[in-house]
Amino acid sequence: MAHDIKAYFRSCGISAQKVRLVLDLVRGKDVEQALNILRFTTNAAAEPIFKLLNSAAANGEENFGVSRDDLFVYRIFADEAPTRRWRRFGARGRFKPWLRRTSQITVILREKES
């Protein structure tokens, strides 16, 4: 039976829309291949995703005894997290809200079928 190896990153300081652009690059790939793609991606969201994927692979090695070479990205997605609202004052005494969006990233790895 295949184990689901999970890792989460709560309240990442990048919007879910921007994170999803990078997640689409690594979905369904082998872990080593996905890490190499993220290592050379110049998007700001690539670094936290790289760390999260690396952590998930380490969880698989440590907790389940699965080799990193046998893992692939089964599911990876980003959901919206709470949005911080900042005040910005505009002309004529008006109020301009700034929305500081955050996201929650989830990675699920599985072992390749032999």
N, C-alpha and C positions, 0 to 999 in steps of 0.2 A: 504494500500500500504506500502511496506517495504521501509524504509529510508536507504540510504547508508551512514554510518558514517565513515568518512575518517580521516586519520592522515598521515602526511608525515615526513620523516627525510631526509633532504638534506645533502649531502656531509659527510656521515658517514666515519670515517677513517679506515674502514675495507673493504677489497675487496668484491665485490658482490658474488664471488664464495664461499667464506667462510661464508658469511651471509646466503646464500641459504641453506647451510647444516642445520642451526638452524631453518630457516623458515619452512622447511619440517616437523619439529617435531610438529608444532602448527597449520598447515593449516587444516581448517575444524573443529577445536575443539571449545568447549565452551570457553568463555573468562576466566572464573575462572580456568578452567582446564589448559588452555594454560599458564596463569600466573604462576601456580604452576609448570608446566614443566620447564618454563624458569628460575624460581627462583632456581632450583636445577641443571641446566645445567652448566657445568664447562667451556663452550666455551666462548671466549672473546666477541663474537657477541651477546650473550644472554642478557647482561645488557642493551645495547641500544634498543634492540627489546622489552625487558620487559617494559622499560620506555615508548616506543612508543605505545605499546598495552594498557598500563595503561592510557595513555593520550587519546587514541581513545575511551576507555570505559568511561572516564570522560566526553568527548565531547558528547557522546550519552546520558549520564545522565543529563548533564547541558542543552544542546541545544535542545534535542528531547524528554526528559522526559522518556527515556527508562531505565528500570532496568538493572543493570549489569548482573544479572542472566539470562536475556532473550536474551543476545547477543551471537553471535558466529562469528568466523573468516571466513568471506565469501571469501575474496581474500587477499593474502599477497604475495608480491613479491619484489625483489631487482633488480634494474637496475644499470648499470655502470654510474659513475659520472666522471667528468674530472680527468685525471691522472696527477699527478705532476711528472715532470722528474727531477731527481737529478743527479749531476755529480759525478762520481767515477773514479779516475785515476788508470789505471792498469799498468802492466809492459810494458817496452819498449815504453813509451810515449803514450800508447793506452788509449782509452776512454771507460769506462764501464758505460752505463746508468742504473740508478736504477729507477724503475717505482713504485711510491707510489700510489697505486690504492685506489679509494674511491667508495662509492656506495650511491644510493638513495633508501630508503626503503618506501614502501607504504602499508598501512593497510586499508582494507575496512571491516567494521563490518556490520552485519544485524541482525534484530530481528528474533527470531525463529518463525516459523509458528505454530499457535495453533492447 
